Amino acid sequence: MSNTPSGAGRGHKVIVILLLLVILLLAAISCGLALRLYRRSDPVVVGNWRMQADFTDLARERANAWLREARLGEQTDTGAYLKPVKLPVELHLREDGTWSRSFDPDKLADTEKAAREALETALTELVRLRIRDAGRPELTEQEAEARIAEAIGMSAGDYLERYGPALLPTVEELEAVYTGSGVYQIEGPYLHLEGHASARYLADEVLLVLESEEGTEVYTRVR
């Protein structure tokens, strides 16, 4: 009879120890998973992504502002001749938790050239309208281009390339926004890119959407 309480006590101690071990094990597993989720990415975001940074509105605004400042009139909107002005931006989110983002400066040059050609067309059209409004015979586009070249000593395209407005941000300005590398982390619904503001993210097999104070960026997965 005297051994019963002692045996029961030892049994309770064993049970308590086992429970503590189980609790500690679960806590360790939980901490490990939490740490892994924080340090490593959601598997869905891992991959190569491409965004088309859209500068169409900016190019239109800058072109029209230049035409107004040159006192050439407001009868023509450069946007009527402007195709979408977009710059591909590549974002790489790797499985090891590192990221990099970049763009091709040569693509920027091609994009600005397209925007400048739209401004050239708008400028030529304004000259045609000014001549028509002055009561003179209406010129063809080629005739207007010849008048412009005669007046400024070079073609409108050459003039705009040398002295025209900057229709897009500079390479340095774009690099500050769209280039970089470092470590990224996932914390709940937020994606943290080292050196950049955190963004709320949505991702699936096709799209990655980043929403931050700077705006919304929509990336498409590159296979």
KOLTI-792796 format. One record per residue (C-alpha): x negated, y, z negated; residue number from 1; chain. Coordinates in steps of 0.02 Angstrom, whole numbers. Layout:
BEGIN
+--------+--------+--------+-----+--------+
|      u |      v |      w | num | chaine |
+--------+--------+--------+-----+--------+
|      X |      Y |      Z | NUM |      A |
...
+--------+--------+--------+-----+--------+
This chain:
BEGIN
+--------+--------+--------+-----+--------+
|      u |      v |      w | num | chaine |
+--------+--------+--------+-----+--------+
|      0 |      0 |      0 |   1 |      A |
|   -141 |    121 |    -42 |   2 |      A |
|   -216 |    101 |    132 |   3 |      A |
|    -60 |    154 |    226 |   4 |      A |
|    -71 |    342 |    200 |   5 |      A |
|   -256 |    341 |    241 |   6 |      A |
|   -228 |    243 |    401 |   7 |      A |
|    -84 |    355 |    450 |   8 |      A |
|   -193 |    507 |    419 |   9 |      A |
|   -329 |    441 |    531 |  10 |      A |
|   -200 |    402 |    666 |  11 |      A |
|   -133 |    580 |    658 |  12 |      A |
|   -309 |    650 |    671 |  13 |      A |
|   -342 |    543 |    825 |  14 |      A |
|   -181 |    604 |    906 |  15 |      A |
|   -221 |    785 |    867 |  16 |      A |
|   -397 |    767 |    938 |  17 |      A |
|   -328 |    686 |   1096 |  18 |      A |
|   -200 |    825 |   1116 |  19 |      A |
|   -336 |    956 |   1094 |  20 |      A |
|   -444 |    869 |   1224 |  21 |      A |
|   -298 |    863 |   1346 |  22 |      A |
|   -261 |   1049 |   1315 |  23 |      A |
|   -444 |   1095 |   1340 |  24 |      A |
|   -453 |    990 |   1498 |  25 |      A |
|   -296 |   1071 |   1569 |  26 |      A |
|   -361 |   1243 |   1522 |  27 |      A |
|   -526 |   1207 |   1610 |  28 |      A |
|   -436 |   1146 |   1765 |  29 |      A |
|   -322 |   1298 |   1763 |  30 |      A |
|   -468 |   1418 |   1744 |  31 |      A |
|   -562 |   1329 |   1881 |  32 |      A |
|   -416 |   1342 |   2000 |  33 |      A |
|   -386 |   1524 |   1957 |  34 |      A |
|   -569 |   1564 |   1984 |  35 |      A |
|   -569 |   1472 |   2148 |  36 |      A |
|   -413 |   1562 |   2208 |  37 |      A |
|   -492 |   1729 |   2162 |  38 |      A |
|   -662 |   1697 |   2238 |  39 |      A |
|   -609 |   1601 |   2391 |  40 |      A |
|   -481 |   1644 |   2520 |  41 |      A |
|   -310 |   1581 |   2560 |  42 |      A |
|   -355 |   1449 |   2692 |  43 |      A |
|   -230 |   1529 |   2812 |  44 |      A |
|   -331 |   1690 |   2825 |  45 |      A |
|   -494 |   1603 |   2868 |  46 |      A |
|   -539 |   1626 |   3050 |  47 |      A |
|   -575 |   1753 |   3186 |  48 |      A |
|   -448 |   1892 |   3212 |  49 |      A |
|   -428 |   2033 |   3338 |  50 |      A |
|   -335 |   2197 |   3322 |  51 |      A |
|   -300 |   2325 |   3457 |  52 |      A |
|   -331 |   2494 |   3373 |  53 |      A |
|   -211 |   2612 |   3462 |  54 |      A |
|   -272 |   2789 |   3501 |  55 |      A |
|   -142 |   2831 |   3634 |  56 |      A |
|    -54 |   2965 |   3532 |  57 |      A |
|   -218 |   3042 |   3474 |  58 |      A |
|   -285 |   3053 |   3652 |  59 |      A |
|   -123 |   3130 |   3712 |  60 |      A |
|   -121 |   3260 |   3573 |  61 |      A |
|   -303 |   3310 |   3602 |  62 |      A |
|   -281 |   3320 |   3791 |  63 |      A |
|   -125 |   3427 |   3780 |  64 |      A |
|   -205 |   3540 |   3650 |  65 |      A |
|   -354 |   3568 |   3767 |  66 |      A |
|   -239 |   3612 |   3912 |  67 |      A |
|   -146 |   3738 |   3803 |  68 |      A |
|   -306 |   3816 |   3738 |  69 |      A |
|   -369 |   3832 |   3917 |  70 |      A |
|   -207 |   3928 |   3955 |  71 |      A |
|   -165 |   3810 |   4095 |  72 |      A |
|     16 |   3793 |   4042 |  73 |      A |
|    127 |   3665 |   3959 |  74 |      A |
|    225 |   3604 |   4109 |  75 |      A |
|    135 |   3437 |   4112 |  76 |      A |
|    114 |   3310 |   3973 |  77 |      A |
|    -45 |   3207 |   3985 |  78 |      A |
|     52 |   3065 |   3907 |  79 |      A |
|    147 |   3044 |   4071 |  80 |      A |
|    -14 |   2983 |   4153 |  81 |      A |
|    -92 |   2898 |   4003 |  82 |      A |
|    -95 |   2710 |   3992 |  83 |      A |
|   -109 |   2632 |   3818 |  84 |      A |
|   -277 |   2682 |   3745 |  85 |      A |
|   -331 |   2536 |   3636 |  86 |      A |
|   -495 |   2474 |   3565 |  87 |      A |
|   -519 |   2290 |   3518 |  88 |      A |
|   -580 |   2265 |   3339 |  89 |      A |
|   -645 |   2096 |   3283 |  90 |      A |
|   -623 |   2035 |   3103 |  91 |      A |
|   -706 |   1875 |   3043 |  92 |      A |
|   -650 |   1798 |   2878 |  93 |      A |
|   -760 |   1650 |   2838 |  94 |      A |
|   -730 |   1499 |   2730 |  95 |      A |
|   -876 |   1545 |   2616 |  96 |      A |
|   -787 |   1705 |   2563 |  97 |      A |
|   -885 |   1827 |   2672 |  98 |      A |
|   -815 |   1944 |   2804 |  99 |      A |
|   -875 |   2056 |   2946 | 100 |      A |
|   -787 |   2176 |   3063 | 101 |      A |
|   -849 |   2262 |   3221 | 102 |      A |
|   -804 |   2333 |   3391 | 103 |      A |
|   -895 |   2346 |   3557 | 104 |      A |
|   -958 |   2525 |   3592 | 105 |      A |
|   -952 |   2488 |   3778 | 106 |      A |
|   -765 |   2456 |   3762 | 107 |      A |
|   -749 |   2626 |   3679 | 108 |      A |
|   -834 |   2709 |   3829 | 109 |      A |
|   -714 |   2621 |   3948 | 110 |      A |
|   -566 |   2673 |   3841 | 111 |      A |
|   -619 |   2855 |   3836 | 112 |      A |
|   -647 |   2855 |   4023 | 113 |      A |
|   -468 |   2797 |   4052 | 114 |      A |
|   -403 |   2935 |   3938 | 115 |      A |
|   -510 |   3066 |   4027 | 116 |      A |
|   -442 |   3011 |   4196 | 117 |      A |
|   -266 |   3040 |   4132 | 118 |      A |
|   -315 |   3216 |   4079 | 119 |      A |
|   -391 |   3245 |   4251 | 120 |      A |
|   -227 |   3195 |   4332 | 121 |      A |
|   -130 |   3311 |   4217 | 122 |      A |
|   -251 |   3454 |   4255 | 123 |      A |
|   -232 |   3428 |   4442 | 124 |      A |
|    -43 |   3424 |   4426 | 125 |      A |
|    -44 |   3587 |   4327 | 126 |      A |
|   -146 |   3672 |   4463 | 127 |      A |
|    -20 |   3614 |   4593 | 128 |      A |
|    124 |   3682 |   4488 | 129 |      A |
|     38 |   3849 |   4458 | 130 |      A |
|      8 |   3872 |   4644 | 131 |      A |
|    187 |   3823 |   4685 | 132 |      A |
|    258 |   3940 |   4553 | 133 |      A |
|    154 |   4081 |   4628 | 134 |      A |
|    254 |   4062 |   4789 | 135 |      A |
|    116 |   3982 |   4889 | 136 |      A |
|    131 |   3823 |   4993 | 137 |      A |
|    132 |   3669 |   4883 | 138 |      A |
|    -30 |   3572 |   4886 | 139 |      A |
|    -56 |   3386 |   4893 | 140 |      A |
|   -153 |   3305 |   4752 | 141 |      A |
|   -308 |   3294 |   4863 | 142 |      A |
|   -294 |   3478 |   4911 | 143 |      A |
|   -276 |   3528 |   4729 | 144 |      A |
|   -430 |   3426 |   4683 | 145 |      A |
|   -526 |   3515 |   4821 | 146 |      A |
|   -470 |   3686 |   4755 | 147 |      A |
|   -527 |   3641 |   4579 | 148 |      A |
|   -697 |   3581 |   4642 | 149 |      A |
|   -718 |   3742 |   4741 | 150 |      A |
|   -673 |   3849 |   4591 | 151 |      A |
|   -785 |   3765 |   4460 | 152 |      A |
|   -923 |   3699 |   4570 | 153 |      A |
|   -893 |   3516 |   4534 | 154 |      A |
|   -753 |   3390 |   4531 | 155 |      A |
|   -627 |   3397 |   4389 | 156 |      A |
|   -685 |   3225 |   4333 | 157 |      A |
|   -867 |   3282 |   4320 | 158 |      A |
|   -816 |   3441 |   4231 | 159 |      A |
|   -712 |   3348 |   4101 | 160 |      A |
|   -851 |   3222 |   4072 | 161 |      A |
|   -975 |   3362 |   4036 | 162 |      A |
|   -869 |   3496 |   3955 | 163 |      A |
|   -701 |   3418 |   3917 | 164 |      A |
|   -629 |   3380 |   3746 | 165 |      A |
|   -669 |   3226 |   3642 | 166 |      A |
|   -510 |   3126 |   3664 | 167 |      A |
|   -559 |   2986 |   3546 | 168 |      A |
|   -655 |   2976 |   3382 | 169 |      A |
|   -843 |   2961 |   3397 | 170 |      A |
|   -935 |   2796 |   3379 | 171 |      A |
|   -994 |   2852 |   3206 | 172 |      A |
|   -818 |   2894 |   3150 | 173 |      A |
|   -753 |   2726 |   3209 | 174 |      A |
|   -897 |   2631 |   3131 | 175 |      A |
|   -853 |   2707 |   2962 | 176 |      A |
|   -679 |   2631 |   2976 | 177 |      A |
|   -694 |   2475 |   3081 | 178 |      A |
|   -866 |   2402 |   3045 | 179 |      A |
|   -939 |   2322 |   2891 | 180 |      A |
|   -974 |   2159 |   2803 | 181 |      A |
|   -977 |   2085 |   2630 | 182 |      A |
|   -875 |   1974 |   2517 | 183 |      A |
|   -686 |   1962 |   2520 | 184 |      A |
|   -568 |   1900 |   2385 | 185 |      A |
|   -386 |   1854 |   2371 | 186 |      A |
|   -292 |   1910 |   2217 | 187 |      A |
|   -107 |   1874 |   2224 | 188 |      A |
|    -36 |   1961 |   2378 | 189 |      A |
|   -192 |   2070 |   2401 | 190 |      A |
|   -345 |   2047 |   2509 | 191 |      A |
|   -500 |   2138 |   2445 | 192 |      A |
|   -634 |   2178 |   2575 | 193 |      A |
|   -792 |   2233 |   2489 | 194 |      A |
|   -822 |   2418 |   2525 | 195 |      A |
|   -644 |   2448 |   2587 | 196 |      A |
|   -477 |   2482 |   2505 | 197 |      A |
|   -376 |   2330 |   2453 | 198 |      A |
|   -233 |   2285 |   2567 | 199 |      A |
|    -74 |   2187 |   2543 | 200 |      A |
|    -81 |   2044 |   2667 | 201 |      A |
|     36 |   1927 |   2758 | 202 |      A |
|    -37 |   1785 |   2861 | 203 |      A |
|     13 |   1633 |   2960 | 204 |      A |
|    -66 |   1531 |   3099 | 205 |      A |
|    -46 |   1674 |   3224 | 206 |      A |
|    -40 |   1843 |   3137 | 207 |      A |
|   -131 |   1931 |   2996 | 208 |      A |
|    -50 |   2094 |   2936 | 209 |      A |
|   -144 |   2210 |   2818 | 210 |      A |
|    -49 |   2352 |   2735 | 211 |      A |
|   -146 |   2485 |   2640 | 212 |      A |
|   -138 |   2671 |   2604 | 213 |      A |
|   -228 |   2702 |   2769 | 214 |      A |
|    -91 |   2615 |   2867 | 215 |      A |
|    -45 |   2446 |   2940 | 216 |      A |
|   -162 |   2338 |   3041 | 217 |      A |
|    -96 |   2190 |   3142 | 218 |      A |
|   -222 |   2057 |   3194 | 219 |      A |
|   -197 |   1908 |   3309 | 220 |      A |
|   -294 |   1748 |   3281 | 221 |      A |
|   -429 |   1716 |   3410 | 222 |      A |
|   -444 |   1533 |   3454 | 223 |      A |
+--------+--------+--------+-----+--------+
